Amino acid sequence: MNCSQLVELVTEYLEGALPRDRRARFEEHLRGCDGCTAYMAQFETTIRLTGMLTEEQVSPQARQALLGAFRAWNA
């Protein structure tokens, strides 16, 4: 597995949705790649911190920007 492939699989990995063999290759790559290890740490920190936000803490402008980004991502 290379770095680009790992990035594409991060969400599935964190959700526990990767098949065992892909998960093993994912984790093997992480053990040998400092860049991807740092990326995963940043990703996990982002999830943890955004999970602490309440709707009231997000400005209307930020809310609209996020909704627009998610709509564009799903398109």
C-alpha positions in Angstrom: 0.0 0.0 0.0 1.3 3.5 -0.8 0.5 6.8 0.9 -2.3 7.8 -1.6 -4.1 4.5 -1.1 -3.9 4.9 2.7 -5.4 8.4 2.5 -8.3 7.0 0.5 -9.0 4.3 3.1 -8.7 6.4 6.3 -12.5 6.7 6.9 -13.1 3.0 6.3 -10.2 2.2 8.6 -11.5 4.3 11.4 -15.0 2.9 11.0 -13.7 -0.6 11.2 -15.0 -1.3 7.7 -11.8 -2.5 6.0 -11.5 -6.2 5.3 -8.9 -7.9 7.5 -6.3 -8.2 4.7 -6.6 -4.5 3.7 -6.5 -3.5 7.4 -3.3 -5.4 7.8 -1.7 -3.7 4.8 -3.0 -0.3 6.1 -1.4 -0.9 9.5 1.8 -2.3 8.0 2.1 0.9 6.0 1.5 3.1 9.0 4.3 1.3 10.9 6.8 2.2 8.3 5.6 5.7 7.2 6.1 8.7 9.5 4.2 10.9 7.2 1.1 8.7 7.2 1.4 8.2 11.0 1.4 12.0 11.4 -1.6 12.3 9.0 -3.6 9.7 11.0 -2.8 11.5 14.3 -4.0 14.8 12.8 -7.1 13.1 11.4 -7.9 11.5 14.8 -7.3 14.8 16.6 -9.7 16.6 14.2 -12.4 14.0 14.8 -12.0 14.3 18.6 -12.0 18.1 18.7 -14.9 18.6 16.3 -16.9 15.9 18.2 -16.7 18.2 21.2 -18.4 21.1 19.4 -22.1 21.9 19.9 -24.2 23.4 17.1 -24.3 26.7 19.0 -20.5 27.0 19.0 -20.4 27.0 15.2 -21.1 30.3 13.5 -23.8 30.5 10.8 -21.1 31.3 8.2 -19.0 28.2 9.2 -22.1 26.0 9.3 -23.0 27.1 5.7 -19.4 26.6 4.5 -19.3 23.1 6.0 -22.6 22.1 4.6 -21.5 23.4 1.2 -18.3 21.4 1.4 -20.2 18.2 2.3 -22.7 18.7 -0.5 -19.9 19.2 -3.0 -18.0 16.2 -1.7 -21.1 13.9 -2.1 -21.8 15.1 -5.6 
